[in-house]
Amino acid sequence: MVTPLPPLARTVLPVAGAASLVVAWQYLLPMAGVPAYIVPTPTAVFAVLARDAALLSGHFWPTAIEAGAGFLIGNLAAILLAVVFVHSRVLQAAYFPVVLFFNTIPVLALSPIIILIFGLGMTPKIVIAAVICFFPTLINMIRGLDSAGTNEHELFRMLSASRWEVFWRLRLPRSMPLLFSSLRISSATAVIGAIVGEWIGSDKGLGALIIQATFNYQSDRLYAAIVLSSLLAIGIFAMVVAAERLVVREP
């Protein structure tokens, strides 16, 4: 049996691991002869973050709005559709294969179509972020709502519980762990969706900045934009984890 790590070690070890990689990046890559125009050092990236803070902030917030709105809309739509499907097997049998088909379309192929429909503003980026979040949450929410056992349903039936009471007191609480599992994944995919949309057509946002920095050979600015996109995904992830701690109670 593996001995669990103490709480302090679970906090210190990830920080130490990340710090060791940053130190290796700072010193070992230049010693290995990796050119700075390909992989700039962390100090060069942090210098760009400080020097170009206004520029980076101007590109960060559009992506944050797109990713946040797409995260909320995509997951909310998935939750509502999952509720419909578990209460109507006819609708689930009829339309779930259609949803599955749309999920097989690569987001890079779907993005130009969405931009053609909605134009070049924020709306298509929000839609792309919502689409990329939608399917994993739908699958997990359906599984979670259907996870209660036969004996539990029989107990609620014996207590003359209504369908609403069964949903609110049995199905929904049982779905929470799987729902938050998919929300943690969506915290990263929402940012990916927003950036992909900006790659297809935009002059604002971290995705647009990444393209501009790549073609202008500004590798330090490119890495700074990547760091900001990662921090955005981490921020959404942290909010999901905080909400999960409030909603999901350990047995």
BABA-566366 format. One record per residue: residue number from 1; chain; z, y, x of N, C-alpha, C in turn. Coordinates in Angstrom, 1 decimal. Each point is the difference from the previous one (the first is absolute). Example, Ala and Ser with C-alpha at 12.3 -4.5 7.8 and 13.67 -1.06 7.14 Angstrom:
residues 2
[1, 'A', [7.8, -5.7, 13.2], [0.0, 1.2, -0.9], [0.0, 1.2, 0.9]],
[2, 'A', [-0.7, 1.1, -0.4], [0.0, 1.1, 0.9], [0.8, 1.1, -0.8]],
***
This chain:
residues 251
[1, 'A', [0.0, -1.2, 0.8], [0.0, 1.2, -0.8], [0.0, 1.3, 0.9]],
[2, 'A', [-0.9, 0.9, -0.3], [-0.1, 1.2, 0.7], [1.1, 1.0, -0.4]],
[3, 'A', [0.7, 0.5, 1.0], [1.1, 1.0, -0.3], [-0.6, 1.3, -0.3]],
[4, 'A', [0.4, 0.6, -1.1], [-0.6, 1.3, -0.4], [0.5, 1.1, 1.0]],
[5, 'A', [-0.9, 1.0, 0.2], [0.4, 1.1, 0.8], [1.0, 0.9, -0.7]],
[6, 'A', [0.9, 0.6, 0.8], [0.9, 1.0, -0.6], [-0.8, 1.3, -0.4]],
[7, 'A', [0.6, 0.7, -1.0], [-0.7, 1.2, -0.5], [-0.5, 1.0, 1.1]],
[8, 'A', [0.9, 0.2, 1.0], [-0.3, 1.0, 1.1], [-1.2, -0.5, 0.8]],
[9, 'A', [-0.1, -1.3, 0.2], [-1.1, -0.5, 0.8], [-1.3, 0.1, -0.8]],
[10, 'A', [0.1, -0.2, -1.3], [-1.2, 0.1, -0.9], [-0.6, 1.5, 0.0]],
[11, 'A', [0.9, 0.9, 0.4], [-0.4, 1.4, 0.0], [-0.5, 0.4, 1.5]],
[12, 'A', [0.7, -0.5, 1.0], [-0.3, 0.4, 1.3], [-1.2, -0.7, 0.6]],
[13, 'A', [-0.2, -1.3, -0.3], [-1.0, -0.8, 0.6], [-1.4, 0.6, -0.4]],
[14, 'A', [-0.3, 0.3, -1.3], [-1.3, 0.6, -0.3], [-0.3, 1.3, 0.8]],
[15, 'A', [1.1, 0.8, 0.1], [-0.2, 1.3, 0.7], [-0.3, -0.3, 1.5]],
[16, 'A', [0.8, -0.9, 0.6], [-0.3, -0.4, 1.4], [-1.3, -0.6, 0.2]],
[17, 'A', [-0.5, -0.8, -0.9], [-1.3, -0.6, 0.1], [-1.1, 1.1, -0.1]],
[18, 'A', [0.1, 0.9, -0.9], [-1.0, 1.1, -0.1], [0.0, 0.9, 1.2]],
[19, 'A', [1.2, 0.3, 0.5], [0.2, 0.8, 1.2], [-0.7, -0.7, 1.2]],
[20, 'A', [0.2, -1.3, 0.2], [-0.6, -0.7, 1.1], [-1.5, 0.1, 0.0]],
[21, 'A', [-0.6, -0.1, -1.2], [-1.4, 0.0, -0.1], [-0.5, 1.4, 0.3]],
[22, 'A', [0.7, 1.1, -0.4], [-0.4, 1.3, 0.3], [0.1, 0.3, 1.5]],
[23, 'A', [1.0, -0.5, 0.6], [0.2, 0.1, 1.5], [-1.2, -0.7, 0.7]],
[24, 'A', [-0.3, -1.2, -0.5], [-1.1, -0.7, 0.6], [-1.3, 0.7, -0.2]],
[25, 'A', [-0.2, 0.6, -1.1], [-1.2, 0.8, -0.3], [-0.1, 1.2, 0.9]],
[26, 'A', [1.2, 0.6, 0.2], [0.0, 1.3, 0.8], [-0.3, -0.3, 1.5]],
[27, 'A', [0.5, -1.1, 0.6], [-0.1, -0.2, 1.4], [-1.0, -1.2, 0.4]],
[28, 'A', [0.0, -1.1, -0.7], [-0.7, -1.1, 0.4], [-1.5, 0.1, -0.2]],
[29, 'A', [-0.4, 0.6, -1.1], [-1.5, 0.2, -0.2], [-0.6, 0.9, 1.0]],
[30, 'A', [0.6, 1.2, 0.3], [-0.6, 0.8, 1.1], [-0.1, -0.8, 1.3]],
[31, 'A', [1.1, -0.8, 0.3], [0.0, -0.7, 1.3], [-1.1, -1.1, 0.0]],
[32, 'A', [-0.3, -0.5, -1.2], [-1.1, -1.0, -0.1], [-1.4, 0.6, 0.0]],
[33, 'A', [-0.1, 1.4, 0.1], [-1.2, 0.6, 0.1], [-0.7, 0.3, -1.3]],
[34, 'A', [0.7, 0.0, -1.2], [-0.6, 0.3, -1.3], [-0.2, 1.5, -0.1]],
[35, 'A', [-1.2, 0.5, -0.2], [-0.2, 1.4, 0.0], [0.7, 0.7, -1.1]],
[36, 'A', [0.4, 1.2, 0.2], [0.8, 0.8, -1.0], [-0.9, 0.3, -1.2]],
[37, 'A', [-1.3, 0.1, 0.2], [-0.9, 0.3, -1.2], [-0.2, -1.1, -0.9]],
[38, 'A', [0.5, -1.2, 0.4], [-0.1, -1.2, -0.9], [1.4, -0.2, -0.6]],
[39, 'A', [1.1, -0.1, 0.8], [1.3, -0.1, -0.5], [0.9, 1.1, 0.7]],
[40, 'A', [0.2, 1.1, -0.7], [0.9, 1.0, 0.6], [1.4, -0.5, 0.0]],
[41, 'A', [0.8, 0.6, 0.9], [1.4, -0.4, 0.1], [0.8, 0.6, -1.2]],
[42, 'A', [1.2, -0.6, -0.3], [0.8, 0.5, -1.1], [0.4, 1.5, 0.2]],
[43, 'A', [0.2, 0.4, 1.2], [0.4, 1.4, 0.2], [-1.2, 0.9, -0.4]],
[44, 'A', [-1.2, -0.4, 0.3], [-1.2, 0.8, -0.4], [-0.2, 0.1, -1.5]],
[45, 'A', [0.3, -1.2, -0.6], [-0.1, 0.0, -1.5], [1.1, 0.9, -0.6]],
[46, 'A', [1.2, -0.1, 0.5], [1.1, 0.9, -0.5], [-0.3, 1.5, 0.2]],
[47, 'A', [-0.6, 0.2, 1.2], [-0.4, 1.4, 0.3], [-1.0, 0.6, -1.1]],
[48, 'A', [-0.9, -0.9, -0.4], [-1.0, 0.4, -1.0], [0.7, 0.2, -1.3]],
[49, 'A', [1.0, -0.9, -0.4], [0.7, 0.2, -1.2], [0.8, 1.3, -0.1]],
[50, 'A', [0.5, 0.5, 1.2], [0.7, 1.2, 0.0], [-1.0, 1.2, 0.1]],
[51, 'A', [-1.0, -0.1, 0.8], [-1.0, 1.1, 0.2], [-0.8, 0.3, -1.3]],
[52, 'A', [-0.5, -1.1, -0.6], [-0.9, 0.1, -1.2], [0.8, -0.3, -1.3]],
[53, 'A', [1.2, 0.4, -0.1], [0.8, -0.4, -1.1], [-0.6, 0.6, -1.3]],
[54, 'A', [-0.4, 1.2, 0.0], [-0.6, 0.7, -1.2], [-1.3, -0.7, -0.4]],
[55, 'A', [-0.8, -0.4, 0.9], [-1.3, -0.7, -0.3], [0.3, -1.4, -0.6]],
[56, 'A', [0.9, -0.7, 0.7], [0.3, -1.3, -0.5], [0.7, 0.0, -1.3]],
[57, 'A', [0.9, 1.0, -0.2], [0.6, 0.1, -1.3], [-1.0, 0.2, -1.2]],
[58, 'A', [-1.0, 0.9, 0.3], [-1.0, 0.2, -1.0], [-0.8, -1.2, -0.3]],
[59, 'A', [-0.1, -0.9, 0.9], [-0.7, -1.3, -0.3], [0.9, -1.1, -0.6]],
[60, 'A', [1.3, 0.2, 0.4], [1.0, -1.1, -0.4], [0.2, 0.1, -1.5]],
[61, 'A', [0.2, 1.2, -0.6], [0.5, 0.1, -1.4], [-1.1, -0.5, -1.0]],
[62, 'A', [-1.3, 0.3, 0.2], [-1.0, -0.6, -0.9], [0.1, -1.5, -0.1]],
[63, 'A', [0.1, -0.6, 1.2], [0.1, -1.5, 0.0], [1.3, -0.5, -0.6]],
[64, 'A', [1.1, 0.7, 0.2], [1.3, -0.4, -0.6], [-0.1, 0.1, -1.5]],
[65, 'A', [-0.6, 1.1, -0.6], [-0.2, 0.1, -1.4], [-0.9, -1.1, -0.6]],
[66, 'A', [-1.1, -0.3, 0.7], [-0.9, -1.0, -0.4], [0.7, -1.4, 0.0]],
[67, 'A', [0.6, -0.3, 1.1], [0.7, -1.3, 0.1], [1.1, -0.2, -1.0]],
[68, 'A', [0.8, 1.1, -0.1], [1.2, -0.1, -0.9], [-0.5, -0.1, -1.5]],
[69, 'A', [-1.0, 0.8, -0.4], [-0.5, -0.1, -1.4], [-0.7, -1.4, -0.2]],
[70, 'A', [-0.8, -0.4, 1.0], [-0.6, -1.3, -0.2], [1.0, -1.1, -0.1]],
[71, 'A', [1.1, 0.0, 0.8], [1.0, -1.0, 0.0], [0.6, 0.0, -1.4]],
[72, 'A', [0.4, 1.1, -0.5], [0.6, 0.0, -1.4], [-0.9, -0.4, -1.1]],
[73, 'A', [-1.2, 0.5, 0.0], [-1.0, -0.4, -1.0], [-0.4, -1.4, 0.0]],
[74, 'A', [-0.3, -0.5, 1.2], [-0.5, -1.4, 0.2], [1.1, -1.0, -0.4]],
[75, 'A', [1.2, 0.3, 0.5], [1.1, -1.0, -0.3], [0.4, 0.1, -1.5]],
[76, 'A', [0.1, 1.2, -0.6], [0.3, 0.1, -1.4], [-1.0, -0.7, -0.9]],
[77, 'A', [-1.3, 0.2, 0.4], [-1.0, -0.7, -0.8], [0.1, -1.5, 0.1]],
[78, 'A', [0.3, -0.5, 1.2], [0.2, -1.4, 0.2], [1.2, -0.6, -0.8]],
[79, 'A', [1.1, 0.8, 0.0], [1.2, -0.5, -0.7], [-0.3, 0.0, -1.5]],
[80, 'A', [-0.7, 1.0, -0.6], [-0.3, 0.0, -1.4], [-0.9, -1.1, -0.4]],
[81, 'A', [-1.1, -0.2, 0.8], [-0.9, -1.1, -0.3], [0.7, -1.3, 0.1]],
[82, 'A', [0.9, -0.2, 1.0], [0.7, -1.3, 0.1], [0.8, -0.3, -1.2]],
[83, 'A', [0.7, 1.1, -0.6], [0.7, -0.2, -1.2], [-0.9, -0.4, -1.2]],
[84, 'A', [-1.1, 0.6, -0.1], [-1.0, -0.4, -1.0], [-0.4, -1.4, 0.2]],
[85, 'A', [-0.3, -0.4, 1.2], [-0.5, -1.4, 0.2], [1.0, -1.0, -0.3]],
[86, 'A', [1.3, 0.2, 0.4], [1.0, -1.1, -0.3], [0.3, -0.1, -1.5]],
[87, 'A', [-0.3, 1.1, -0.7], [0.3, -0.1, -1.5], [-1.3, -0.4, -0.8]],
[88, 'A', [-1.1, -0.1, 0.7], [-1.2, -0.4, -0.7], [-0.8, -0.9, 0.9]],
[89, 'A', [0.1, -1.3, -0.1], [-0.7, -0.9, 0.8], [-1.5, 0.1, -0.3]],
[90, 'A', [-0.4, 0.4, -1.2], [-1.4, 0.1, -0.3], [-0.6, 1.2, 0.9]],
[91, 'A', [0.6, 1.1, 0.0], [-0.5, 1.1, 0.8], [0.1, -0.3, 1.5]],
[92, 'A', [1.0, -0.8, 0.4], [0.0, -0.4, 1.4], [-1.1, -0.9, 0.4]],
[93, 'A', [-0.3, -1.0, -0.9], [-1.1, -0.9, 0.3], [-1.3, 0.7, 0.0]],
[94, 'A', [-0.2, 1.1, -0.9], [-1.2, 0.7, -0.1], [-0.3, 0.9, 1.1]],
[95, 'A', [1.1, 0.8, 0.5], [-0.3, 1.1, 0.9], [0.6, -0.2, 1.4]],
[96, 'A', [0.9, -1.0, 0.2], [0.4, -0.2, 1.4], [-1.1, -0.4, 0.9]],
[97, 'A', [-0.9, -0.8, -0.4], [-1.2, -0.3, 0.9], [-0.8, 1.2, 0.4]],
[98, 'A', [-0.1, 1.0, -1.0], [-0.7, 1.2, 0.3], [0.7, 0.8, 1.0]],
[99, 'A', [1.3, 0.1, -0.1], [0.8, 0.7, 1.0], [-0.1, -0.7, 1.4]],
[100, 'A', [0.0, -1.3, 0.0], [-0.1, -0.7, 1.2], [-1.4, 0.3, 0.6]],
[101, 'A', [-1.0, 0.0, -0.8], [-1.4, 0.3, 0.6], [0.0, 1.4, 0.7]],
[102, 'A', [0.6, 1.0, -0.7], [0.0, 1.3, 0.6], [0.8, 0.1, 1.3]],
[103, 'A', [1.0, -0.9, 0.1], [0.8, -0.1, 1.2], [-0.7, -0.5, 1.2]],
[104, 'A', [-1.1, -0.8, -0.3], [-0.8, -0.6, 1.1], [-0.9, 1.0, 0.6]],
[105, 'A', [-0.2, 1.2, -0.6], [-0.9, 1.0, 0.6], [0.7, 0.7, 1.1]],
[106, 'A', [-0.5, 0.0, 1.2], [0.7, 0.7, 1.1], [0.1, 1.5, -0.3]],
[107, 'A', [1.2, 0.5, 0.4], [0.2, 1.4, -0.4], [-1.0, 1.0, 0.7]],
[108, 'A', [-0.5, -0.4, 1.2], [-1.0, 0.8, 0.7], [-1.3, 0.1, -0.8]],
[109, 'A', [-0.3, -1.1, -0.8], [-1.2, -0.1, -0.8], [0.2, 0.8, -1.3]],
[110, 'A', [1.3, -0.1, -0.5], [0.3, 0.7, -1.3], [0.2, 1.5, 0.1]],
[111, 'A', [0.4, 0.4, 1.2], [0.4, 1.4, 0.2], [-1.2, 1.0, -0.3]],
[112, 'A', [-1.2, -0.3, 0.5], [-1.1, 0.9, -0.3], [-0.3, 0.1, -1.4]],
[113, 'A', [0.1, -1.1, -0.8], [-0.2, 0.1, -1.4], [1.0, 0.9, -0.7]],
[114, 'A', [1.3, -0.2, 0.4], [1.0, 0.9, -0.6], [-0.2, 1.4, 0.3]],
[115, 'A', [-0.5, 0.3, 1.2], [-0.2, 1.4, 0.4], [-1.2, 0.6, -0.7]],
[116, 'A', [-1.0, -0.9, -0.3], [-1.2, 0.5, -0.8], [0.5, 0.3, -1.4]],
[117, 'A', [0.9, -0.7, -0.5], [0.5, 0.2, -1.4], [0.9, 1.2, -0.1]],
[118, 'A', [0.9, 0.2, 0.9], [1.0, 1.0, -0.1], [-0.2, 1.2, 0.9]],
[119, 'A', [-1.0, 0.0, 0.9], [-0.3, 1.1, 0.8], [0.8, -0.1, 1.4]],
[120, 'A', [0.1, 1.2, 0.6], [0.6, 0.0, 1.4], [1.4, 0.6, 0.1]],
[121, 'A', [0.7, 0.3, -1.1], [1.3, 0.5, 0.0], [1.1, -1.0, 0.3]],
[122, 'A', [1.2, 0.3, -0.5], [1.1, -1.0, 0.2], [-0.1, -1.2, -0.9]],
[123, 'A', [-0.6, 0.2, -1.2], [0.0, -1.0, -1.0], [-0.5, -1.4, 0.5]],
[124, 'A', [-1.2, 0.0, 0.7], [-0.5, -1.4, 0.4], [0.9, -0.6, 1.1]],
[125, 'A', [0.7, 0.8, 0.8], [0.9, -0.6, 1.0], [1.2, -0.6, -0.7]],
[126, 'A', [0.5, 0.7, -1.1], [1.1, -0.6, -0.7], [-0.4, -1.3, -0.7]],
[127, 'A', [-1.2, 0.0, -0.6], [-0.5, -1.2, -0.7], [-0.1, -1.1, 1.0]],
[128, 'A', [-0.5, 0.2, 1.2], [-0.2, -1.0, 1.0], [1.4, -0.6, 0.4]],
[129, 'A', [1.0, 0.9, 0.3], [1.3, -0.4, 0.3], [0.6, -0.8, -1.1]],
[130, 'A', [-0.2, 0.4, -1.3], [0.5, -0.7, -1.1], [-0.6, -1.4, -0.1]],
[131, 'A', [-1.3, -0.1, 0.2], [-0.7, -1.3, -0.1], [0.5, -1.0, 1.0]],
[132, 'A', [0.2, 0.5, 1.2], [0.4, -0.9, 1.1], [1.5, -0.5, -0.2]],
[133, 'A', [0.8, 0.8, -0.8], [1.4, -0.4, -0.3], [0.0, -0.9, -1.2]],
[134, 'A', [-1.0, 0.0, -0.8], [0.2, -0.5, -1.4], [0.1, -1.6, 0.0]],
[135, 'A', [-0.9, -0.7, 0.6], [0.0, -1.4, -0.2], [1.2, -0.8, 0.5]],
[136, 'A', [0.5, 0.3, 1.3], [1.2, -0.8, 0.4], [1.2, 0.2, -0.9]],
[137, 'A', [0.1, 1.3, -0.5], [1.2, 0.2, -0.9], [-0.3, -0.7, -1.4]],
[138, 'A', [-1.2, 0.0, -0.4], [-0.3, -0.7, -1.3], [0.4, -1.5, 0.1]],
[139, 'A', [-0.4, -0.7, 1.1], [0.2, -1.4, 0.2], [1.5, -0.2, 0.1]],
[140, 'A', [0.7, 0.7, 0.8], [1.5, -0.2, 0.2], [0.7, 0.3, -1.3]],
[141, 'A', [-0.4, 1.0, -0.7], [0.7, 0.4, -1.3], [-0.2, -1.1, -1.0]],
[142, 'A', [-1.2, -0.6, -0.1], [-0.2, -1.1, -1.0], [0.9, -1.2, 0.4]],
[143, 'A', [0.0, -0.3, 1.3], [0.9, -1.1, 0.5], [1.4, 0.3, -0.3]],
[144, 'A', [0.5, 1.2, 0.2], [1.4, 0.3, -0.2], [0.4, 0.0, -1.5]],
[145, 'A', [-0.9, 0.5, -0.8], [0.3, 0.0, -1.5], [0.0, -1.4, -0.5]],
[146, 'A', [-0.7, -0.9, 0.6], [-0.1, -1.4, -0.4], [1.0, -0.9, 0.7]],
[147, 'A', [0.9, 0.6, 0.9], [0.8, -0.9, 0.8], [1.2, -0.6, -0.6]],
[148, 'A', [0.4, 0.6, -1.2], [1.2, -0.6, -0.7], [-0.3, -1.4, -0.4]],
[149, 'A', [1.0, -0.9, 0.0], [-0.1, -1.4, -0.3], [0.0, -0.2, -1.5]],
[150, 'A', [-0.4, -1.2, -0.4], [0.0, -0.4, -1.4], [1.4, 0.0, -0.6]],
[151, 'A', [1.0, -0.4, 0.7], [1.4, 0.0, -0.5], [0.4, 1.4, -0.3]],
[152, 'A', [-0.4, 1.0, 0.8], [0.4, 1.4, -0.2], [-0.6, 0.5, -1.2]],
[153, 'A', [-1.3, -0.3, -0.2], [-0.7, 0.5, -1.2], [0.6, -0.7, -1.3]],
[154, 'A', [0.4, -1.3, 0.2], [0.6, -0.7, -1.2], [1.3, 0.7, -0.3]],
[155, 'A', [0.8, 0.4, 1.0], [1.3, 0.6, -0.3], [-0.2, 1.3, -0.8]],
[156, 'A', [-1.0, 0.8, 0.4], [-0.2, 1.3, -0.7], [-0.5, -0.3, -1.4]],
[157, 'A', [-0.8, -1.1, -0.2], [-0.4, -0.3, -1.3], [1.1, -0.4, -0.9]],
[158, 'A', [1.0, -0.7, 0.6], [1.2, -0.4, -0.8], [0.8, 1.2, -0.4]],
[159, 'A', [0.0, 1.0, 0.9], [0.7, 1.2, -0.3], [-0.7, 1.0, -0.9]],
[160, 'A', [-1.2, -0.5, -0.5], [-0.9, 0.8, -0.9], [-0.4, 1.3, 0.6]],
[161, 'A', [-0.3, 0.0, 1.3], [-0.4, 1.2, 0.7], [-1.5, 0.3, -0.4]],
[162, 'A', [-0.2, 1.3, -0.2], [-1.4, 0.4, -0.3], [-0.9, 0.0, 1.3]],
[163, 'A', [-1.3, 0.1, -0.2], [-0.9, 0.0, 1.2], [0.4, 1.2, 0.9]],
[164, 'A', [0.3, 1.1, -0.5], [0.4, 1.1, 0.8], [1.3, -0.3, 0.8]],
[165, 'A', [1.0, -0.6, -0.6], [1.2, -0.4, 0.7], [-0.3, -1.0, 1.1]],
[166, 'A', [-0.8, -1.0, -0.3], [-0.4, -1.0, 1.0], [-0.7, 0.7, 1.2]],
[167, 'A', [-0.9, 1.0, -0.3], [-0.7, 0.7, 1.1], [1.0, 0.8, 0.8]],
[168, 'A', [0.8, 0.8, -0.7], [0.9, 0.9, 0.7], [1.1, -0.6, 0.7]],
[169, 'A', [0.6, -1.1, -0.5], [1.2, -0.6, 0.5], [-0.3, -1.3, 0.9]],
[170, 'A', [-1.2, -0.6, -0.2], [-0.3, -1.2, 0.8], [-1.2, 0.2, 0.9]],
[171, 'A', [-1.2, 0.3, -0.7], [-1.2, 0.0, 0.8], [0.0, 1.1, 1.1]],
[172, 'A', [0.3, 1.3, -0.5], [0.0, 1.1, 1.0], [0.9, -0.1, 1.2]],
[173, 'A', [1.3, -0.4, -0.3], [0.9, -0.2, 1.2], [-0.5, -1.0, 1.0]],
[174, 'A', [-0.6, -1.1, -0.6], [-0.5, -1.1, 0.9], [-1.2, 0.4, 0.8]],
[175, 'A', [-0.7, 1.0, -0.5], [-1.3, 0.4, 0.7], [0.3, 1.0, 1.1]],
[176, 'A', [1.2, 0.6, 0.1], [0.2, 1.1, 0.9], [-0.1, -0.4, 1.5]],
[177, 'A', [0.5, -1.2, 0.5], [-0.2, -0.3, 1.4], [-1.5, -0.1, 0.4]],
[178, 'A', [-0.8, -0.6, -0.9], [-1.4, -0.2, 0.3], [-0.7, 1.4, -0.1]],
[179, 'A', [0.4, 0.8, -1.0], [-0.6, 1.3, -0.1], [0.2, 0.9, 1.2]],
[180, 'A', [1.3, 0.0, 0.5], [0.2, 0.8, 1.2], [-0.6, -0.5, 1.2]],
[181, 'A', [-0.2, -1.3, 0.1], [-0.7, -0.6, 1.1], [-1.4, 0.5, 0.1]],
[182, 'A', [-0.7, 0.1, -1.2], [-1.4, 0.6, 0.0], [0.1, 1.5, 0.2]],
[183, 'A', [1.0, 0.7, -0.4], [0.1, 1.4, 0.2], [0.1, 0.3, 1.5]],
[184, 'A', [0.7, -0.8, 0.7], [0.2, 0.2, 1.5], [-1.4, -0.1, 0.6]],
[185, 'A', [-0.8, -1.0, -0.4], [-1.3, -0.2, 0.5], [-0.9, 1.2, -0.3]],
[186, 'A', [0.1, 0.5, -1.3], [-0.8, 1.1, -0.5], [0.3, 1.3, 0.8]],
[187, 'A', [1.2, 0.1, 0.6], [0.4, 1.3, 0.7], [-1.0, 0.2, 1.1]],
[188, 'A', [-0.5, -1.1, 0.6], [-1.0, 0.2, 1.1], [-1.4, 0.0, -0.5]],
[189, 'A', [-0.3, -0.8, -1.0], [-1.4, -0.1, -0.5], [-0.4, 1.3, -0.7]],
[190, 'A', [1.0, 0.7, -0.6], [-0.3, 1.3, -0.7], [-0.5, 1.0, 1.1]],
[191, 'A', [0.6, 0.0, 1.1], [-0.4, 0.9, 1.1], [-1.4, -0.4, 0.5]],
[192, 'A', [-0.2, -1.3, 0.2], [-1.3, -0.5, 0.4], [-1.1, 0.4, -1.0]],
[193, 'A', [0.3, -0.1, -1.3], [-1.0, 0.3, -1.0], [-0.3, 1.5, 0.1]],
[194, 'A', [1.0, 0.9, 0.1], [-0.3, 1.4, 0.1], [-0.8, 0.4, 1.2]],
[195, 'A', [0.3, -0.7, 1.2], [-0.7, 0.3, 1.2], [-1.5, -0.5, -0.1]],
[196, 'A', [-0.2, -1.2, -0.6], [-1.3, -0.5, -0.1], [-0.8, 0.9, -0.9]],
[197, 'A', [0.5, 0.5, -1.1], [-0.7, 1.0, -0.8], [-0.4, 1.3, 0.7]],
[198, 'A', [0.9, 0.4, 0.9], [-0.3, 1.2, 0.8], [-1.1, -0.3, 1.0]],
[199, 'A', [0.0, -1.2, 0.5], [-1.1, -0.4, 1.0], [-1.4, 0.2, -0.7]],
[200, 'A', [0.0, -0.4, -1.3], [-1.3, -0.1, -0.7], [-0.5, 1.5, -0.2]],
[201, 'A', [0.9, 0.9, -0.4], [-0.5, 1.3, -0.3], [1.2, 1.0, -0.2]],
[202, 'A', [0.3, 0.7, 1.1], [1.1, 1.0, -0.2], [0.0, 0.8, 1.3]],
[203, 'A', [0.5, 1.3, -0.1], [0.2, 0.8, 1.2], [1.5, 0.3, 0.1]],
[204, 'A', [0.8, -0.6, -0.8], [1.5, 0.2, 0.1], [0.7, -1.3, -0.1]],
[205, 'A', [1.1, -0.1, 0.7], [0.8, -1.3, 0.0], [-0.1, -0.7, 1.3]],
[206, 'A', [1.0, -0.9, 0.2], [0.1, -0.7, 1.3], [-1.3, -0.8, 0.3]],
[207, 'A', [-0.6, -0.6, -1.1], [-1.2, -0.8, 0.3], [-1.1, 0.9, 0.5]],
[208, 'A', [-0.2, 1.2, -0.6], [-1.0, 0.9, 0.5], [0.3, 0.5, 1.4]],
[209, 'A', [1.3, 0.2, 0.3], [0.4, 0.4, 1.4], [-0.3, -1.1, 1.0]],
[210, 'A', [0.3, -1.3, -0.4], [-0.3, -1.1, 0.9], [-1.5, -0.1, 0.3]],
[211, 'A', [-0.9, 0.2, -1.0], [-1.4, 0.0, 0.3], [-0.4, 1.2, 0.9]],
[212, 'A', [0.5, 1.2, -0.3], [-0.4, 1.1, 0.8], [0.5, -0.2, 1.5]],
[213, 'A', [1.2, -0.4, 0.2], [0.6, -0.2, 1.3], [-0.8, -1.1, 0.8]],
[214, 'A', [-0.4, -1.0, -0.7], [-0.8, -1.1, 0.6], [-1.3, 0.5, 0.5]],
[215, 'A', [-0.8, 0.7, -0.8], [-1.3, 0.5, 0.4], [0.1, 1.1, 1.0]],
[216, 'A', [1.1, 0.7, 0.1], [0.2, 1.1, 1.0], [0.7, -0.5, 1.2]],
[217, 'A', [0.3, -1.3, 0.1], [0.7, -0.6, 1.2], [1.3, 0.7, 0.2]],
[218, 'A', [0.7, 0.3, -1.0], [1.4, 0.5, 0.1], [1.0, -1.1, -0.3]],
[219, 'A', [0.1, -0.9, 1.0], [0.8, -1.2, -0.2], [1.5, 0.3, -0.3]],
[220, 'A', [0.5, 1.1, 0.6], [1.4, 0.3, -0.2], [0.3, 0.5, -1.5]],
[221, 'A', [-1.0, 0.7, -0.5], [0.1, 0.4, -1.4], [-0.2, -1.2, -0.9]],
[222, 'A', [-0.9, -0.9, 0.4], [-0.3, -1.2, -0.8], [1.3, -0.8, -0.1]],
[223, 'A', [0.7, -0.2, 1.1], [1.3, -0.8, 0.0], [1.1, 0.7, -0.8]],
[224, 'A', [0.0, 1.4, 0.1], [1.0, 0.7, -0.8], [-0.2, -0.1, -1.5]],
[225, 'A', [-1.3, -0.1, -0.4], [-0.3, -0.2, -1.4], [0.4, -1.4, -0.5]],
[226, 'A', [-0.2, -1.0, 0.9], [0.4, -1.3, -0.3], [1.5, -0.1, -0.1]],
[227, 'A', [0.7, 0.6, 0.9], [1.5, 0.0, -0.1], [0.5, 0.6, -1.3]],
[228, 'A', [-0.6, 1.1, -0.4], [0.4, 0.7, -1.3], [-0.3, -1.0, -1.2]],
[229, 'A', [-1.2, -0.7, 0.1], [-0.3, -0.9, -1.1], [1.1, -1.1, -0.1]],
[230, 'A', [0.4, -0.5, 1.2], [1.0, -1.0, 0.0], [1.3, 0.5, -0.5]],
[231, 'A', [0.4, 1.2, 0.4], [1.2, 0.6, -0.5], [0.0, 0.2, -1.5]],
[232, 'A', [-1.2, 0.3, -0.6], [-0.1, 0.1, -1.4], [0.2, -1.3, -0.7]],
[233, 'A', [-0.6, -1.1, 0.5], [0.2, -1.3, -0.6], [1.5, -0.4, 0.1]],
[234, 'A', [0.6, 0.3, 1.2], [1.4, -0.3, 0.2], [0.9, 0.7, -1.0]],
[235, 'A', [-0.3, 1.3, -0.3], [0.7, 0.8, -0.9], [0.0, -0.6, -1.4]],
[236, 'A', [-1.2, -0.4, -0.5], [-0.2, -0.6, -1.3], [0.8, -1.3, 0.0]],
[237, 'A', [-0.1, -0.8, 1.0], [0.7, -1.3, 0.1], [1.5, 0.2, -0.1]],
[238, 'A', [0.5, 1.0, 0.7], [1.5, 0.3, 0.0], [0.4, 0.4, -1.4]],
[239, 'A', [-0.8, 0.7, -0.8], [0.3, 0.4, -1.3], [0.0, -1.3, -0.9]],
[240, 'A', [-0.9, -0.9, 0.2], [0.0, -1.2, -0.8], [1.2, -0.9, 0.3]],
[241, 'A', [0.4, -0.1, 1.3], [1.2, -0.7, 0.3], [1.2, 0.6, -0.6]],
[242, 'A', [0.1, 1.3, 0.0], [1.2, 0.7, -0.6], [0.0, -0.3, -1.5]],
[243, 'A', [-1.1, 0.1, -0.6], [0.0, -0.3, -1.5], [0.3, -1.4, -0.3]],
[244, 'A', [-0.4, -0.9, 0.9], [0.3, -1.5, -0.2], [1.5, -0.2, 0.1]],
[245, 'A', [0.7, 0.7, 0.9], [1.4, -0.2, 0.2], [0.8, 0.5, -1.3]],
[246, 'A', [-0.6, 1.0, -0.6], [0.6, 0.5, -1.2], [-0.2, -0.9, -1.2]],
[247, 'A', [-1.2, -0.6, -0.1], [-0.4, -0.8, -1.2], [0.3, -1.5, 0.1]],
[248, 'A', [-0.2, -0.6, 1.1], [0.1, -1.4, 0.2], [1.4, -0.3, 0.5]],
[249, 'A', [0.8, -0.7, -0.7], [1.4, -0.4, 0.4], [0.0, -1.4, 0.5]],
[250, 'A', [0.6, -0.2, 1.2], [0.1, -1.3, 0.5], [0.9, -0.9, -0.9]],
[251, 'A', [-0.4, -1.3, -0.1], [0.9, -0.9, -0.9], [1.3, -0.2, 0.7]],
***
